[in-house]
Every structure is written in structure tokens, then in C-alpha cells.
């Protein structure tokens, strides 16, 4: 993977709380979970683009 870059965004408070709990439950950092989620959504939209 390439060099990591910092970015900021706003997240609904309830979603952030759920993400923090998930990070603890999975023993992963929030950053790791966000990278996983970003990878998943990019793959999802790439598949949809190929279908359409």
C-alpha cells in the first residue's frame, strides 16, 4: 500500500460511538477499521460499475 495520508471528516456521533466499540471488540484501531470499510466500498462500486 502507498504512503498514508491524513484526512478529516465529520461523522454522526452515534456511528462514531459504534465504531469505537467495534474497535475495542475487534482489538483493532479505528483507522484500521476505516481503511477496511473504504476498501470494501470501493470494491462494491467498482463491481456495480462493471455490471452497468
DSSP file (Angstrom, degrees, kcal/mol; ACC not computed):
  #  RESIDUE AA STRUCTURE BP1 BP2  ACC     N-H-->O    O-->H-N    N-H-->O    O-->H-N    TCO  KAPPA ALPHA  PHI   PSI    X-CA   Y-CA   Z-CA
    1    1 A X              0   0    0      0, 0.0     3,-0.1     0, 0.0     0, 0.0   0.000 360.0 360.0 360.0 152.0    0.0    0.0    0.0
    2    2 A X        -     0   0    0      1,-0.2     0, 0.0     0, 0.0     0, 0.0  -0.066 360.0 -57.4 -76.8 180.0    1.2    3.5   -0.7
    3    3 A X        -     0   0    0      1,-0.1     2,-0.2     0, 0.0    -1,-0.2  -0.296  61.2-115.2 -58.2 139.2    2.1    6.2    1.8
    4    4 A X        -     0   0    0     -3,-0.1     2,-0.3     1,-0.0    -1,-0.1  -0.558  28.5-158.9 -81.8 143.5   -0.7    7.0    4.2
    5    5 A X        -     0   0    0     -2,-0.2     2,-0.4     2,-0.0    -1,-0.0  -0.905  14.6-124.2-120.3 148.5   -2.3   10.5    4.2
    6    6 A X        +     0   0    0     -2,-0.3     2,-0.3     2,-0.0     0, 0.0  -0.738  34.6 164.7 -91.5 138.9   -4.2   12.2    6.9
    7    7 A X        -     0   0    0     -2,-0.4     2,-0.3     2,-0.0    -2,-0.0  -0.974  21.1-144.0-145.8 160.7   -7.7   13.5    6.3
    8    8 A X        +     0   0    0     -2,-0.3     2,-0.3     2,-0.0    -2,-0.0  -0.924  20.6 163.8-127.5 154.5  -10.6   14.6    8.4
    9    9 A X        -     0   0    0     -2,-0.3     2,-0.4     2,-0.0    -2,-0.0  -0.952  36.4-103.8-155.2 169.4  -14.3   14.3    8.1
   10   10 A X        -     0   0    0     -2,-0.3     2,-0.4     0, 0.0    -2,-0.0  -0.864  33.3-171.6-104.0 139.3  -17.4   14.6   10.2
   11   11 A X        -     0   0    0     -2,-0.4     5,-0.1     2,-0.0    -2,-0.0  -0.989  33.6 -99.4-132.6 138.7  -19.2   11.5   11.5
   12   12 A X     >  -     0   0    0     -2,-0.4     4,-2.4     1,-0.1     3,-0.2  -0.280  35.4-123.8 -52.6 137.1  -22.6   11.2   13.2
   13   13 A X  H  > S+     0   0    0      1,-0.2     4,-2.3     2,-0.2     5,-0.2   0.855 109.4  50.9 -57.8 -39.9  -22.0   10.8   17.0
   14   14 A X  H  > S+     0   0    0      2,-0.2     4,-2.2     1,-0.2    -1,-0.2   0.890 110.7  48.7 -67.2 -38.6  -23.9    7.5   17.2
   15   15 A X  H  > S+     0   0    0     -3,-0.2     4,-2.3     2,-0.2    -2,-0.2   0.895 111.3  50.1 -67.3 -39.1  -21.9    6.0   14.3
   16   16 A X  H  X S+     0   0    0     -4,-2.4     4,-2.5     2,-0.2    -2,-0.2   0.910 109.7  50.6 -65.5 -41.3  -18.6    7.1   15.9
   17   17 A X  H  X S+     0   0    0     -4,-2.3     4,-2.2     1,-0.2    -2,-0.2   0.924 111.4  48.3 -60.9 -44.5  -19.6    5.6   19.2
   18   18 A X  H  X S+     0   0    0     -4,-2.2     4,-2.4     1,-0.2    -2,-0.2   0.888 110.7  51.6 -63.1 -39.1  -20.5    2.3   17.5
   19   19 A X  H  X S+     0   0    0     -4,-2.3     4,-2.4     2,-0.2    -2,-0.2   0.896 108.7  50.5 -64.7 -41.0  -17.1    2.4   15.6
   20   20 A X  H  X S+     0   0    0     -4,-2.5     4,-1.9     2,-0.2    -2,-0.2   0.908 111.4  48.2 -63.9 -41.8  -15.2    2.9   18.8
   21   21 A X  H  X S+     0   0    0     -4,-2.2     4,-2.8     1,-0.2    -2,-0.2   0.911 111.3  50.6 -64.4 -41.7  -17.0    0.0   20.4
   22   22 A X  H  X S+     0   0    0     -4,-2.4     4,-2.7     1,-0.2    -2,-0.2   0.904 107.1  54.3 -62.1 -41.6  -16.3   -2.2   17.4
   23   23 A X  H  X>S+     0   0    0     -4,-2.4     5,-2.2     2,-0.2     4,-0.7   0.905 111.9  44.2 -59.8 -42.1  -12.6   -1.2   17.5
   24   24 A X  H ><5S+     0   0    0     -4,-1.9     3,-0.7     3,-0.2    -2,-0.2   0.941 114.0  49.5 -66.9 -47.3  -12.4   -2.4   21.1
   25   25 A X  H 3<5S+     0   0    0     -4,-2.8    -2,-0.2     1,-0.2    -1,-0.2   0.870 119.1  37.9 -60.2 -38.3  -14.4   -5.6   20.4
   26   26 A X  H 3<5S-     0   0    0     -4,-2.7    -1,-0.2    -5,-0.2    -2,-0.2   0.479 105.5-126.4 -92.5  -4.1  -12.2   -6.5   17.4
   27   27 A X  T <<5 +     0   0    0     -4,-0.7     2,-0.3    -3,-0.7    -3,-0.2   0.917  69.5 123.5  55.3  46.3   -9.0   -5.2   19.0
   28   28 A X      < -     0   0    0     -5,-2.2    -1,-0.2    -6,-0.2    -2,-0.1  -0.902  65.3-104.8-129.8 158.4   -8.3   -3.0   16.0
   29   29 A X     >  -     0   0    0     -2,-0.3     4,-2.1     1,-0.1     5,-0.2  -0.446  27.7-118.0 -78.9 158.9   -7.7    0.7   15.6
   30   30 A X  H  > S+     0   0    0      1,-0.2     4,-2.7     2,-0.2     5,-0.2   0.898 117.1  56.0 -60.9 -40.0  -10.4    3.0   14.3
   31   31 A X  H  > S+     0   0    0      1,-0.2     4,-2.5     2,-0.2    -1,-0.2   0.902 105.8  50.0 -59.5 -42.4   -8.0    3.8   11.4
   32   32 A X  H  > S+     0   0    0      2,-0.2     4,-2.1     1,-0.2    -1,-0.2   0.917 112.0  47.7 -62.8 -43.8   -7.7    0.1   10.5
   33   33 A X  H  X S+     0   0    0     -4,-2.1     4,-2.4     2,-0.2    -2,-0.2   0.894 111.4  50.6 -65.0 -39.4  -11.5   -0.3   10.5
   34   34 A X  H  X S+     0   0    0     -4,-2.7     4,-2.7     2,-0.2    -2,-0.2   0.911 109.4  50.5 -65.4 -41.5  -11.9    2.8    8.4
   35   35 A X  H  X S+     0   0    0     -4,-2.5     4,-2.5     1,-0.2    -1,-0.2   0.913 110.9  49.6 -61.2 -41.5   -9.4    1.5    5.9
   36   36 A X  H  X S+     0   0    0     -4,-2.1     4,-2.3     2,-0.2    -2,-0.2   0.916 112.1  47.8 -62.2 -43.9  -11.2   -1.8    5.7
   37   37 A X  H  X S+     0   0    0     -4,-2.4     4,-2.4     2,-0.2    -2,-0.2   0.898 111.5  50.0 -64.9 -41.3  -14.5    0.0    5.2
   38   38 A X  H  X S+     0   0    0     -4,-2.7     4,-2.3     2,-0.2     5,-0.2   0.921 110.7  49.9 -64.0 -43.6  -13.1    2.2    2.5
   39   39 A X  H  X S+     0   0    0     -4,-2.5     4,-2.2     1,-0.2    -2,-0.2   0.919 111.2  49.8 -60.5 -43.4  -11.6   -0.8    0.7
   40   40 A X  H  X S+     0   0    0     -4,-2.3     4,-2.3     1,-0.2    -2,-0.2   0.914 111.9  46.2 -62.6 -44.1  -15.0   -2.6    0.9
   41   41 A X  H  X S+     0   0    0     -4,-2.4     4,-2.2     2,-0.2    -1,-0.2   0.862 110.7  52.5 -71.9 -33.6  -17.0    0.4   -0.5
   42   42 A X  H  X S+     0   0    0     -4,-2.3     4,-2.0    -5,-0.2    -1,-0.2   0.935 111.3  47.3 -64.4 -44.6  -14.5    1.0   -3.3
   43   43 A X  H  X S+     0   0    0     -4,-2.2     4,-2.4    -5,-0.2    -2,-0.2   0.907 110.0  54.2 -61.3 -41.8  -14.8   -2.7   -4.4
   44   44 A X  H  X S+     0   0    0     -4,-2.3     4,-2.1     1,-0.2    -2,-0.2   0.934 111.7  42.6 -58.1 -48.6  -18.6   -2.5   -4.2
   45   45 A X  H  X S+     0   0    0     -4,-2.2     4,-2.0     1,-0.2    -1,-0.2   0.803 110.8  55.9 -73.3 -28.4  -18.8    0.5   -6.5
   46   46 A X  H  X S+     0   0    0     -4,-2.0     4,-1.9     2,-0.2    -1,-0.2   0.914 109.3  47.5 -66.0 -41.9  -16.2   -1.0   -8.9
   47   47 A X  H  X S+     0   0    0     -4,-2.4     4,-1.9     1,-0.2    -2,-0.2   0.925 112.3  49.1 -63.0 -44.5  -18.4   -4.2   -9.2
   48   48 A X  H  X S+     0   0    0     -4,-2.1     4,-2.1     1,-0.2    -1,-0.2   0.883 109.4  52.6 -63.8 -37.2  -21.5   -2.1   -9.8
   49   49 A X  H  < S+     0   0    0     -4,-2.0    -1,-0.2     1,-0.2    -2,-0.2   0.900 108.9  49.5 -65.4 -40.3  -19.8    0.0  -12.4
   50   50 A X  H  < S+     0   0    0     -4,-1.9    -1,-0.2     1,-0.2    -2,-0.2   0.850 111.4  49.9 -67.4 -33.8  -18.7   -3.2  -14.3
   51   51 A X  H  <        0   0    0     -4,-1.9    -2,-0.2     1,-0.2    -1,-0.2   0.898 360.0 360.0 -68.8 -40.6  -22.3   -4.6  -14.2
   52   52 A X     <        0   0    0     -4,-2.1    -1,-0.2    -5,-0.2    -2,-0.2   0.453 360.0 360.0 -81.9 360.0  -23.8   -1.4  -15.5
